[in-house]
Amino acid sequence: MSPPAPTGGRRVRVHGESLGLAYNLADLSEFLRRAGLDVDPLTLAVSPLIDWRGIGPEYWGPETGR
């Protein structure tokens, strides 16, 4: 997961391919599902499969209100 963008959201990449912008864990879960990755949405924040860059899953940018 890229750091939060100045306008909100975080770029999701899987194996170097950009899948889009996620604004919360539900968005991230959907991007990963579409990419064929079976990840439990309840554990995404602490999953070793996710490389949180810049800041952890608690901040997604201005548009999320957090």
N, C-alpha and C positions, 0 to 999 in steps of 0.2 A: 504494500500500500504506500503510495506516494504521500508526502506531507499534504496537509490541507491546502487547497488552492485559495488564493486571495478572495475569490468570489464564492467559495464554498465547494464542498465535495472533495473527494480523493480519487485519483486515477487508479483504476484496477488493472493490473497486468498479470497475465499468466504466461509463463515461459517467454517473456519479452513482448508478448502481444497485448496491446491495449484493448481492454474490453469496454471501457467507458468510465463515467464518473459515478461513484457511490456517495450517497449522502447520509447513510446510516448502515448498521449491520445487516438489516433486511435487504438493502440493495446489494451489498457485498455477497450475501448468501445467494441471491438470485443470479448474479454474474457467474459465480462459481458453479452453480447448478447447470447453467447453460453451457459452461465449458466442460461439463462432464465430471466435475469433482463433487464427490459425495461428502460434504462437510456438515456436521451438526451445527445449525445456526446458533444454538445456545452456547457453543464453545468457541466460536470464531474469535472472540476478543483475546483468548488465551491460547489459541491453536499455534503449535510450532510451525505450521504450514504458512502462516501469515507473517511477512516481514514488515512490521509497522515502522515507517520511516518518518523522522521528524518529531512525532508524538504518537502516543498510543491511541487506542480506539475510542477514547473518551472525547475526542474533539474532531469534528468533521468540517468546520468552517462556519462562516457567518450565517449562511442560510438555514442552518440546522438549529440555530438558537443556542448553541453550546460553544 
